[in-house]
Structures are given as C-alpha cells and as structure tokens.
Amino acid sequence: MTRIAATVMIVLAAALSAASAQTTSSSSQQGSPMTPVSPDVLQDLAPTGKLRAAINLGNMVLAQKDPATGRPKGVTADLAQELGRRLHVPVELVPFDAAGKVFEAVKTSNLDVMFLAIEPVRANEIAFTAPYVIIEGVYMVPQDSKITRVEEVDRDGVRIGVSKNSAYDLYLTRTLKHATLMRSDDGIAQFVKDKLEAAAGVKQPLVAFASKNPGVRVLDGRFMEIRQAMGTPKGRGEAGSRYLAAFVEEMKASGFVADALKRSNQPDAAVAPPAN
C-alpha cells in the first residue's frame, strides 16, 4: 500500500468513527428505546406493567379527539407515548372531559401519570414536574356588557361561570373578593344558559367560542397564567418523580413539545422555560 493510500484509509476510518460516535450520542440524548430504566422508576411510573396516562380532552390546547380514530391526540398524548417508549411499556391513554375529573380519579390509584395545571390543592395529591406549557386564563362577557377590563370582573353582582375544579376555578376561589363563582361541568354552557355576567376559562376555547357567537366577546389580558405540568400520584416513590421531571426538561429543550404543539395546530401555546 502506498503512503498516500494509507493516509486516505486512516482519514476515512477516523471520519467513520466520529460519525458513529455522533450517532450514538444523539441517540442517547433522545432516549433510545435500548436505554435501560431502573426497576425503581418502572415500579413508580408503571407498577402494572403499562403506563396509564390521563388525557384531558376538555382542554383543546393539550388534547383533541382524532376524528378518524376517536383516540386522543395532541401534545399530552405525544408526551405519554414517548414516555412509554422510553420505559419500554405499553401506553393506555385514559380520556377525561375535564381536568377536575382527572384530579378526582387520581385517588383511585388507576392512573400513573397525568397532565394538569399546577395548583396548591392538587399538589397535595400529585408530585408535579415543572411546567411544559404555559397558557392563559381569560374572561368572556356578553357583547353589550359594561365590563371592559379584567380588573372590572371582580365586583359585587358579577356571576362567573367556571368548570368545576378546573385550574381557574381553584385560582379564582382563592383570589376573588366580590364576584361569585358559578360552578358546573361546563362553565361556558352555564354562562349562556343562565345569562351570567362572565365566563372564565382557557383562552383558546373561549376565543374559538366567541368567533362563532357574535353575542359575546373575550376581554383583553389575562387573569392568570396556567402552568401545565406532568405529574404522578404522591406516595409512589422519588425515583419516578425525578425521572418524570428530567423527562419534561428534555422534552422542552429538544423541541419535542414545540413540535407537538405545532402538529396539533396550537401555535398560541407557549413552551414553558427551563426549570430553575
């Protein structure tokens, strides 16, 4: 072999080795299906051998029903499937039509992970990660209402329709001084039916409702920031909650959450910043 040919072979071998190392590193960073998971993590997050993930179809930002299959889709479904892939267990998506119903089901021990807004009441039962998505809580009022600003809603005589045990119900329960909360399974429907002075809810569905109903309008500004996070029932063990917290941080940093929001046509939802 000539000296030139030998040099070429060495360069090629070095290039192939570098490419292989880069591929291995990338696969590891993305959580290769071959990456082992500790038994403690599996016991905490999938004690039955499958991952039972609660999906709240009542929040269109986080989940939607696929018209073709009837199955949940969206950022929460994508995160649940990716977590199951990394744990090497099948995923069962358990649909709910309201966040309050998800929280009530946590006590049954039939759920392993859930996607809910961080709230002090919920934190007594759920070990939350840092948020992965930030959305807004806003008010909707009748078109002819004299209320023009968020600050004007908390007045005597103002009745606000809210979905029972939602994040905004829990928040407004703590913070309102004068207005009255009217709780039901569907705050918007109650607002319309009972001709209430306001409805509170997640911005996207209220804006969508107002766009089809000219008799109402959404107030500018927000009354709260809703920090959507993953969680697992408290008492399962620290290994699982630590793994889940790290998983969420990687999903944000890698662009997974942003891509999932884009695929589900939720461009107004913001990916949460890295945890402190």
Phi and psi restraints in degrees (value plus and minus 20) as a CYANA .aco file:
   2 THR   PHI     -91.7   -51.7
   2 THR   PSI     142.8   182.8
   3 ARG   PHI     -82.4   -42.4
   3 ARG   PSI     -57.5   -17.5
   4 ILE   PHI     -85.7   -45.7
   4 ILE   PSI     -64.6   -24.6
   5 ALA   PHI     -83.6   -43.6
   5 ALA   PSI     -59.9   -19.9
   6 ALA   PHI     -83.5   -43.5
   6 ALA   PSI     -60.5   -20.5
   7 THR   PHI     -82.7   -42.7
   7 THR   PSI     -62.5   -22.5
   8 VAL   PHI     -80.4   -40.4
   8 VAL   PSI     -63.6   -23.6
   9 MET   PHI     -82.7   -42.7
   9 MET   PSI     -60.2   -20.2
  10 ILE   PHI     -83.8   -43.8
  10 ILE   PSI     -64.0   -24.0
  11 VAL   PHI     -82.4   -42.4
  11 VAL   PSI     -63.6   -23.6
  12 LEU   PHI     -83.2   -43.2
  12 LEU   PSI     -62.2   -22.2
  13 ALA   PHI     -83.2   -43.2
  13 ALA   PSI     -60.5   -20.5
  14 ALA   PHI     -84.9   -44.9
  14 ALA   PSI     -60.4   -20.4
  15 ALA   PHI     -85.0   -45.0
  15 ALA   PSI     -63.5   -23.5
  16 LEU   PHI     -84.3   -44.3
  16 LEU   PSI     -58.7   -18.7
  17 SER   PHI     -84.5   -44.5
  17 SER   PSI     -62.0   -22.0
  18 ALA   PHI     -85.2   -45.2
  18 ALA   PSI     -61.7   -21.7
  19 ALA   PHI     -83.4   -43.4
  19 ALA   PSI     -60.5   -20.5
  20 SER   PHI     -84.6   -44.6
  20 SER   PSI     -61.0   -21.0
  21 ALA   PHI     -85.4   -45.4
  21 ALA   PSI     -59.1   -19.1
  22 GLN   PHI     -85.4   -45.4
  22 GLN   PSI     -61.8   -21.8
  23 THR   PHI     -82.9   -42.9
  23 THR   PSI     -63.6   -23.6
  24 THR   PHI     -82.2   -42.2
  24 THR   PSI     -63.0   -23.0
  25 SER   PHI     -83.2   -43.2
  25 SER   PSI     -64.5   -24.5
  26 SER   PHI     -83.2   -43.2
  26 SER   PSI     -62.5   -22.5
  27 SER   PHI     -82.5   -42.5
  27 SER   PSI     -59.6   -19.6
  28 SER   PHI     -86.3   -46.3
  28 SER   PSI     -61.4   -21.4
  29 GLN   PHI     -84.8   -44.8
  29 GLN   PSI     -53.7   -13.7
  30 GLN   PHI    -106.1   -66.1
  30 GLN   PSI     -19.8    20.2
  31 GLY   PHI      57.1    97.1
  31 GLY   PSI      47.3    87.3
  32 SER   PHI     -76.1   -36.1
  32 SER   PSI     122.8   162.8
  33 PRO   PHI     -76.9   -36.9
  33 PRO   PSI     -40.0     0.0
  34 MET   PHI    -105.5   -65.5
  34 MET   PSI     -27.6    12.4
  35 THR   PHI     -88.0   -48.0
  35 THR   PSI     104.4   144.4
  36 PRO   PHI     -90.6   -50.6
  36 PRO   PSI     130.3   170.3
  37 VAL   PHI    -140.2  -100.2
  37 VAL   PSI     117.5   157.5
  38 SER   PHI     -86.4   -46.4
  38 SER   PSI     129.0   169.0
  39 PRO   PHI     -77.9   -37.9
  39 PRO   PSI     -53.4   -13.4
  40 ASP   PHI     -84.0   -44.0
  40 ASP   PSI     -61.0   -21.0
  41 VAL   PHI     -84.4   -44.4
  41 VAL   PSI     -65.0   -25.0
  42 LEU   PHI     -82.8   -42.8
  42 LEU   PSI     -60.7   -20.7
  43 GLN   PHI     -84.5   -44.5
  43 GLN   PSI     -56.6   -16.6
  44 ASP   PHI     -96.1   -56.1
  44 ASP   PSI     -60.9   -20.9
  45 LEU   PHI    -118.1   -78.1
  45 LEU   PSI     -44.1    -4.1
  46 ALA   PHI    -162.7  -122.7
  46 ALA   PSI      42.8    82.8
  47 PRO   PHI     -85.2   -45.2
  47 PRO   PSI     -41.1    -1.1
  48 THR   PHI    -114.8   -74.8
  48 THR   PSI     -19.5    20.5
  49 GLY   PHI      72.9   112.9
  49 GLY   PSI     -21.3    18.7
  50 LYS   PHI    -159.6  -119.6
  50 LYS   PSI     139.8   179.8
  51 LEU   PHI    -118.3   -78.3
  51 LEU   PSI      93.0   133.0
  52 ARG   PHI    -116.7   -76.7
  52 ARG   PSI      86.9   126.9
  53 ALA   PHI    -131.3   -91.3
  53 ALA   PSI     103.0   143.0
  54 ALA   PHI     -97.8   -57.8
  54 ALA   PSI     109.4   149.4
  55 ILE   PHI    -140.1  -100.1
  55 ILE   PSI     100.2   140.2
  56 ASN   PHI    -110.8   -70.8
  56 ASN   PSI      81.2   121.2
  57 LEU   PHI     -96.2   -56.2
  57 LEU   PSI     -25.7    14.3
  58 GLY   PHI     -97.1   -57.1
  58 GLY   PSI     -30.8     9.2
  59 ASN   PHI    -134.8   -94.8
  59 ASN   PSI      83.2   123.2
  60 MET   PHI     -85.2   -45.2
  60 MET   PSI     -40.4    -0.4
  61 VAL   PHI     -88.3   -48.3
  61 VAL   PSI     -57.3   -17.3
  62 LEU   PHI    -113.2   -73.2
  62 LEU   PSI     -51.5   -11.5
  63 ALA   PHI    -175.5  -135.5
  63 ALA   PSI     128.3   168.3
  64 GLN   PHI    -158.8  -118.8
  64 GLN   PSI     136.6   176.6
  65 LYS   PHI    -109.2   -69.2
  65 LYS   PSI     104.9   144.9
  66 ASP   PHI     -87.4   -47.4
  66 ASP   PSI      98.3   138.3
  67 PRO   PHI     -84.0   -44.0
  67 PRO   PSI     -44.3    -4.3
  68 ALA   PHI    -100.0   -60.0
  68 ALA   PSI     -57.9   -17.9
  69 THR   PHI    -132.5   -92.5
  69 THR   PSI     -39.8     0.2
  70 GLY   PHI      59.9    99.9
  70 GLY   PSI     -19.9    20.1
  71 ARG   PHI    -110.6   -70.6
  71 ARG   PSI     133.8   173.8
  72 PRO   PHI     -85.4   -45.4
  72 PRO   PSI     124.5   164.5
  73 LYS   PHI    -160.1  -120.1
  73 LYS   PSI     154.2   194.2
  74 GLY   PHI      96.2   136.2
  74 GLY   PSI    -195.2  -155.2
  75 VAL   PHI     -83.3   -43.3
  75 VAL   PSI     -57.9   -17.9
  76 THR   PHI     -90.2   -50.2
  76 THR   PSI     -60.6   -20.6
  77 ALA   PHI     -84.0   -44.0
  77 ALA   PSI     -60.4   -20.4
  78 ASP   PHI     -84.1   -44.1
  78 ASP   PSI     -62.6   -22.6
  79 LEU   PHI     -84.5   -44.5
  79 LEU   PSI     -60.9   -20.9
  80 ALA   PHI     -83.0   -43.0
  80 ALA   PSI     -63.5   -23.5
  81 GLN   PHI     -85.6   -45.6
  81 GLN   PSI     -59.3   -19.3
  82 GLU   PHI     -87.1   -47.1
  82 GLU   PSI     -58.8   -18.8
  83 LEU   PHI     -83.8   -43.8
  83 LEU   PSI     -63.4   -23.4
  84 GLY   PHI     -81.7   -41.7
  84 GLY   PSI     -58.6   -18.6
  85 ARG   PHI     -80.3   -40.3
  85 ARG   PSI     -61.9   -21.9
  86 ARG   PHI     -93.2   -53.2
  86 ARG   PSI     -50.5   -10.5
  87 LEU   PHI    -103.4   -63.4
  87 LEU   PSI     -29.2    10.8
  88 HIS   PHI      43.4    83.4
  88 HIS   PSI      19.8    59.8
  89 VAL   PHI    -152.1  -112.1
  89 VAL   PSI     132.8   172.8
  90 PRO   PHI     -87.2   -47.2
  90 PRO   PSI     136.1   176.1
  91 VAL   PHI    -134.2   -94.2
  91 VAL   PSI     111.2   151.2
  92 GLU   PHI    -131.1   -91.1
  92 GLU   PSI      93.3   133.3
  93 LEU   PHI    -106.0   -66.0
  93 LEU   PSI      97.8   137.8
  94 VAL   PHI    -124.4   -84.4
  94 VAL   PSI      86.2   126.2
  95 PRO   PHI    -100.4   -60.4
  95 PRO   PSI     124.5   164.5
  96 PHE   PHI    -152.9  -112.9
  96 PHE   PSI     138.3   178.3
  97 ASP   PHI    -123.2   -83.2
  97 ASP   PSI     -15.8    24.2
  98 ALA   PHI    -179.5  -139.5
  98 ALA   PSI     126.7   166.7
  99 ALA   PHI     -83.7   -43.7
  99 ALA   PSI     -56.8   -16.8
 100 GLY   PHI     -80.1   -40.1
 100 GLY   PSI     -55.1   -15.1
 101 LYS   PHI     -91.7   -51.7
 101 LYS   PSI     -52.5   -12.5
 102 VAL   PHI     -81.9   -41.9
 102 VAL   PSI     -67.5   -27.5
 103 PHE   PHI     -82.1   -42.1
 103 PHE   PSI     -60.5   -20.5
 104 GLU   PHI     -82.3   -42.3
 104 GLU   PSI     -54.2   -14.2
 105 ALA   PHI     -97.3   -57.3
 105 ALA   PSI     -36.0     4.0
 106 VAL   PHI     -78.1   -38.1
 106 VAL   PSI     -56.3   -16.3
 107 LYS   PHI     -92.5   -52.5
 107 LYS   PSI     -31.1     8.9
 108 THR   PHI    -100.8   -60.8
 108 THR   PSI     -32.3     7.7
 109 SER   PHI      48.1    88.1
 109 SER   PSI      -3.5    36.5
 110 ASN   PHI    -118.5   -78.5
 110 ASN   PSI     -11.9    28.1
 111 LEU   PHI    -145.1  -105.1
 111 LEU   PSI     125.8   165.8
 112 ASP   PHI    -127.7   -87.7
 112 ASP   PSI     -61.0   -21.0
 113 VAL   PHI    -155.7  -115.7
 113 VAL   PSI     132.7   172.7
 114 MET   PHI    -164.3  -124.3
 114 MET   PSI     141.2   181.2
 115 PHE   PHI    -140.8  -100.8
 115 PHE   PSI      82.2   122.2
 116 LEU   PHI    -159.3  -119.3
 116 LEU   PSI     139.8   179.8
 117 ALA   PHI     -92.8   -52.8
 117 ALA   PSI     122.3   162.3
 118 ILE   PHI     -89.8   -49.8
 118 ILE   PSI     104.2   144.2
 119 GLU   PHI    -164.5  -124.5
 119 GLU   PSI     122.5   162.5
 120 PRO   PHI     -75.6   -35.6
 120 PRO   PSI     -60.7   -20.7
 121 VAL   PHI     -82.5   -42.5
 121 VAL   PSI     -62.5   -22.5
 122 ARG   PHI     -90.4   -50.4
 122 ARG   PSI     -52.2   -12.2
 123 ALA   PHI     -86.2   -46.2
 123 ALA   PSI     -34.3     5.7
 124 ASN   PHI     -90.1   -50.1
 124 ASN   PSI     -44.8    -4.8
 125 GLU   PHI    -132.8   -92.8
 125 GLU   PSI     -38.9     1.1
 126 ILE   PHI    -145.2  -105.2
 126 ILE   PSI     115.2   155.2
 127 ALA   PHI    -108.8   -68.8
 127 ALA   PSI      84.1   124.1
 128 PHE   PHI    -106.5   -66.5
 128 PHE   PSI     129.1   169.1
 129 THR   PHI    -103.1   -63.1
 129 THR   PSI    -199.9  -159.9
 130 ALA   PHI     -88.7   -48.7
 130 ALA   PSI     139.8   179.8
 131 PRO   PHI     -85.8   -45.8
 131 PRO   PSI     131.1   171.1
 132 TYR   PHI    -129.0   -89.0
 132 TYR   PSI     -41.8    -1.8
 133 VAL   PHI    -160.2  -120.2
 133 VAL   PSI     123.1   163.1
 134 ILE   PHI    -134.7   -94.7
 134 ILE   PSI     104.7   144.7
 135 ILE   PHI    -146.1  -106.1
 135 ILE   PSI     155.5   195.5
 136 GLU   PHI    -136.7   -96.7
 136 GLU   PSI     124.0   164.0
 137 GLY   PHI    -119.1   -79.1
 137 GLY   PSI     107.2   147.2
 138 VAL   PHI    -153.7  -113.7
 138 VAL   PSI     150.1   190.1
 139 TYR   PHI    -129.8   -89.8
 139 TYR   PSI     127.7   167.7
 140 MET   PHI    -141.6  -101.6
 140 MET   PSI     120.2   160.2
 141 VAL   PHI    -154.4  -114.4
 141 VAL   PSI     143.4   183.4
 142 PRO   PHI     -80.1   -40.1
 142 PRO   PSI     129.7   169.7
 143 GLN   PHI     -76.8   -36.8
 143 GLN   PSI     -56.2   -16.2
 144 ASP   PHI    -112.8   -72.8
 144 ASP   PSI      -9.3    30.7
 145 SER   PHI     -84.7   -44.7
 145 SER   PSI     126.0   166.0
 146 LYS   PHI    -100.2   -60.2
 146 LYS   PSI     -28.0    12.0
 147 ILE   PHI     -95.9   -55.9
 147 ILE   PSI     104.2   144.2
 148 THR   PHI    -141.8  -101.8
 148 THR   PSI     -34.2     5.8
 149 ARG   PHI    -151.4  -111.4
 149 ARG   PSI     133.3   173.3
 150 VAL   PHI     -75.4   -35.4
 150 VAL   PSI     -60.2   -20.2
 151 GLU   PHI     -85.3   -45.3
 151 GLU   PSI     -39.9     0.1
 152 GLU   PHI    -104.6   -64.6
 152 GLU   PSI     -26.9    13.1
 153 VAL   PHI     -93.4   -53.4
 153 VAL   PSI     -56.6   -16.6
 154 ASP   PHI    -100.8   -60.8
 154 ASP   PSI      56.0    96.0
 155 ARG   PHI    -153.5  -113.5
 155 ARG   PSI     135.6   175.6
 156 ASP   PHI     -78.9   -38.9
 156 ASP   PSI     117.5   157.5
 157 GLY   PHI      70.1   110.1
 157 GLY   PSI     -28.5    11.5
 158 VAL   PHI    -110.3   -70.3
 158 VAL   PSI     103.1   143.1
 159 ARG   PHI    -126.5   -86.5
 159 ARG   PSI     110.8   150.8
 160 ILE   PHI    -136.6   -96.6
 160 ILE   PSI     101.1   141.1
 161 GLY   PHI     -98.3   -58.3
 161 GLY   PSI     108.1   148.1
 162 VAL   PHI    -157.2  -117.2
 162 VAL   PSI     132.1   172.1
 163 SER   PHI     -98.7   -58.7
 163 SER   PSI     107.4   147.4
 164 LYS   PHI     -76.5   -36.5
 164 LYS   PSI     111.0   151.0
 165 ASN   PHI      45.0    85.0
 165 ASN   PSI      -3.6    36.4
 166 SER   PHI     -91.6   -51.6
 166 SER   PSI     147.9   187.9
 167 ALA   PHI     -80.8   -40.8
 167 ALA   PSI     -59.5   -19.5
 168 TYR   PHI     -94.0   -54.0
 168 TYR   PSI     -50.0   -10.0
 169 ASP   PHI     -82.7   -42.7
 169 ASP   PSI     -68.3   -28.3
 170 LEU   PHI     -82.7   -42.7
 170 LEU   PSI     -60.9   -20.9
 171 TYR   PHI     -86.9   -46.9
 171 TYR   PSI     -68.0   -28.0
 172 LEU   PHI     -87.7   -47.7
 172 LEU   PSI     -50.5   -10.5
 173 THR   PHI     -79.1   -39.1
 173 THR   PSI     -56.3   -16.3
 174 ARG   PHI    -100.0   -60.0
 174 ARG   PSI     -48.9    -8.9
 175 THR   PHI    -130.3   -90.3
 175 THR   PSI     -45.0    -5.0
 176 LEU   PHI     -89.9   -49.9
 176 LEU   PSI     123.0   163.0
 177 LYS   PHI    -130.1   -90.1
 177 LYS   PSI     -49.4    -9.4
 178 HIS   PHI    -147.6  -107.6
 178 HIS   PSI     -61.6   -21.6
 179 ALA   PHI     -88.3   -48.3
 179 ALA   PSI     141.6   181.6
 180 THR   PHI    -133.2   -93.2
 180 THR   PSI     110.5   150.5
 181 LEU   PHI    -106.3   -66.3
 181 LEU   PSI     112.8   152.8
 182 MET   PHI    -132.5   -92.5
 182 MET   PSI      83.8   123.8
 183 ARG   PHI    -113.3   -73.3
 183 ARG   PSI     120.8   160.8
 184 SER   PHI    -179.6  -139.6
 184 SER   PSI     159.6   199.6
 185 ASP   PHI     -90.3   -50.3
 185 ASP   PSI     -42.4    -2.4
 186 ASP   PHI    -161.5  -121.5
 186 ASP   PSI      79.2   119.2
 187 GLY   PHI     -82.5   -42.5
 187 GLY   PSI     -56.5   -16.5
 188 ILE   PHI     -87.3   -47.3
 188 ILE   PSI     -64.5   -24.5
 189 ALA   PHI     -81.9   -41.9
 189 ALA   PSI     -59.4   -19.4
 190 GLN   PHI     -88.8   -48.8
 190 GLN   PSI     -57.9   -17.9
 191 PHE   PHI     -76.2   -36.2
 191 PHE   PSI     -64.0   -24.0
 192 VAL   PHI     -92.3   -52.3
 192 VAL   PSI     -69.2   -29.2
 193 LYS   PHI     -82.1   -42.1
 193 LYS   PSI     -65.4   -25.4
 194 ASP   PHI    -116.6   -76.6
 194 ASP   PSI     -13.8    26.2
 195 LYS   PHI      31.7    71.7
 195 LYS   PSI      33.6    73.6
 196 LEU   PHI     -94.4   -54.4
 196 LEU   PSI     144.4   184.4
 197 GLU   PHI     -97.4   -57.4
 197 GLU   PSI     -41.9    -1.9
 198 ALA   PHI    -180.6  -140.6
 198 ALA   PSI     141.2   181.2
 199 ALA   PHI    -150.4  -110.4
 199 ALA   PSI     122.4   162.4
 200 ALA   PHI    -133.0   -93.0
 200 ALA   PSI     125.1   165.1
 201 GLY   PHI     160.0   200.0
 201 GLY   PSI    -195.0  -155.0
 202 VAL   PHI     -89.7   -49.7
 202 VAL   PSI     119.9   159.9
 203 LYS   PHI     -76.2   -36.2
 203 LYS   PSI     -69.6   -29.6
 204 GLN   PHI     -79.7   -39.7
 204 GLN   PSI     -70.6   -30.6
 205 PRO   PHI     -86.0   -46.0
 205 PRO   PSI     -52.5   -12.5
 206 LEU   PHI     -89.1   -49.1
 206 LEU   PSI     -60.6   -20.6
 207 VAL   PHI     -83.7   -43.7
 207 VAL   PSI     -61.2   -21.2
 208 ALA   PHI     -83.4   -43.4
 208 ALA   PSI     -60.4   -20.4
 209 PHE   PHI     -85.4   -45.4
 209 PHE   PSI     -64.8   -24.8
 210 ALA   PHI     -84.4   -44.4
 210 ALA   PSI     -51.9   -11.9
 211 SER   PHI     -86.8   -46.8
 211 SER   PSI     -42.0    -2.0
 212 LYS   PHI    -125.1   -85.1
 212 LYS   PSI     -25.2    14.8
 213 ASN   PHI    -151.5  -111.5
 213 ASN   PSI      75.8   115.8
 214 PRO   PHI     -85.6   -45.6
 214 PRO   PSI     -29.2    10.8
 215 GLY   PHI    -101.5   -61.5
 215 GLY   PSI     -19.0    21.0
 216 VAL   PHI    -153.8  -113.8
 216 VAL   PSI     144.8   184.8
 217 ARG   PHI    -167.7  -127.7
 217 ARG   PSI     132.3   172.3
 218 VAL   PHI    -117.2   -77.2
 218 VAL   PSI     110.5   150.5
 219 LEU   PHI     -89.7   -49.7
 219 LEU   PSI     124.5   164.5
 220 ASP   PHI     -87.2   -47.2
 220 ASP   PSI     127.7   167.7
 221 GLY   PHI      67.6   107.6
 221 GLY   PSI     151.4   191.4
 222 ARG   PHI    -145.3  -105.3
 222 ARG   PSI     134.5   174.5
 223 PHE   PHI    -119.0   -79.0
 223 PHE   PSI     -34.0     6.0
 224 MET   PHI    -179.4  -139.4
 224 MET   PSI     137.1   177.1
 225 GLU   PHI    -120.3   -80.3
 225 GLU   PSI     104.8   144.8
 226 ILE   PHI    -120.2   -80.2
 226 ILE   PSI      94.4   134.4
 227 ARG   PHI    -117.4   -77.4
 227 ARG   PSI      81.2   121.2
 228 GLN   PHI    -102.1   -62.1
 228 GLN   PSI     109.0   149.0
 229 ALA   PHI    -156.1  -116.1
 229 ALA   PSI     146.8   186.8
 230 MET   PHI    -111.7   -71.7
 230 MET   PSI     137.4   177.4
 231 GLY   PHI    -175.0  -135.0
 231 GLY   PSI     144.6   184.6
 232 THR   PHI    -157.9  -117.9
 232 THR   PSI     129.2   169.2
 233 PRO   PHI     -76.8   -36.8
 233 PRO   PSI     116.3   156.3
 234 LYS   PHI     -85.4   -45.4
 234 LYS   PSI     128.4   168.4
 235 GLY   PHI      77.0   117.0
 235 GLY   PSI     -24.7    15.3
 236 ARG   PHI     -98.6   -58.6
 236 ARG   PSI     -43.4    -3.4
 237 GLY   PHI     104.0   144.0
 237 GLY   PSI     133.0   173.0
 238 GLU   PHI     -98.5   -58.5
 238 GLU   PSI     -44.4    -4.4
 239 ALA   PHI     -81.8   -41.8
 239 ALA   PSI     -64.0   -24.0
 240 GLY   PHI     -87.1   -47.1
 240 GLY   PSI     -63.9   -23.9
 241 SER   PHI     -86.8   -46.8
 241 SER   PSI     -56.2   -16.2
 242 ARG   PHI     -86.6   -46.6
 242 ARG   PSI     -62.4   -22.4
 243 TYR   PHI     -82.3   -42.3
 243 TYR   PSI     -63.2   -23.2
 244 LEU   PHI     -84.3   -44.3
 244 LEU   PSI     -60.3   -20.3
 245 ALA   PHI     -82.6   -42.6
 245 ALA   PSI     -64.1   -24.1
 246 ALA   PHI     -86.9   -46.9
 246 ALA   PSI     -57.5   -17.5
 247 PHE   PHI     -79.9   -39.9
 247 PHE   PSI     -66.3   -26.3
 248 VAL   PHI     -82.9   -42.9
 248 VAL   PSI     -62.3   -22.3
 249 GLU   PHI     -82.1   -42.1
 249 GLU   PSI     -61.1   -21.1
 250 GLU   PHI     -86.9   -46.9
 250 GLU   PSI     -59.0   -19.0
 251 MET   PHI     -84.6   -44.6
 251 MET   PSI     -53.7   -13.7
 252 LYS   PHI     -92.3   -52.3
 252 LYS   PSI     -68.7   -28.7
 253 ALA   PHI     -86.4   -46.4
 253 ALA   PSI     -53.3   -13.3
 254 SER   PHI     -99.0   -59.0
 254 SER   PSI     -32.3     7.7
 255 GLY   PHI      72.4   112.4
 255 GLY   PSI     -19.3    20.7
 256 PHE   PHI     -80.5   -40.5
 256 PHE   PSI     -66.5   -26.5
 257 VAL   PHI     -84.5   -44.5
 257 VAL   PSI     -65.2   -25.2
 258 ALA   PHI     -80.6   -40.6
 258 ALA   PSI     -62.7   -22.7
 259 ASP   PHI     -85.0   -45.0
 259 ASP   PSI     -60.0   -20.0
 260 ALA   PHI     -85.8   -45.8
 260 ALA   PSI     -59.3   -19.3
 261 LEU   PHI     -84.5   -44.5
 261 LEU   PSI     -59.3   -19.3
 262 LYS   PHI     -86.0   -46.0
 262 LYS   PSI     -63.4   -23.4
 263 ARG   PHI     -82.7   -42.7
 263 ARG   PSI     -52.3   -12.3
 264 SER   PHI    -114.2   -74.2
 264 SER   PSI      -7.1    32.9
 265 ASN   PHI      40.2    80.2
 265 ASN   PSI      29.1    69.1
 266 GLN   PHI    -144.5  -104.5
 266 GLN   PSI      41.9    81.9
 267 PRO   PHI     -89.6   -49.6
 267 PRO   PSI     -39.1     0.9
 268 ASP   PHI    -102.8   -62.8
 268 ASP   PSI     -33.7     6.3
 269 ALA   PHI     -97.8   -57.8
 269 ALA   PSI     117.9   157.9
 270 ALA   PHI    -121.8   -81.8
 270 ALA   PSI     114.5   154.5
 271 VAL   PHI     -86.9   -46.9
 271 VAL   PSI     112.0   152.0
 272 ALA   PHI     -86.7   -46.7
 272 ALA   PSI     130.4   170.4
 273 PRO   PHI     -89.5   -49.5
 273 PRO   PSI     145.7   185.7
 274 PRO   PHI     -78.9   -38.9
 274 PRO   PSI     129.7   169.7
 275 ALA   PHI     -86.0   -46.0
 275 ALA   PSI     129.6   169.6
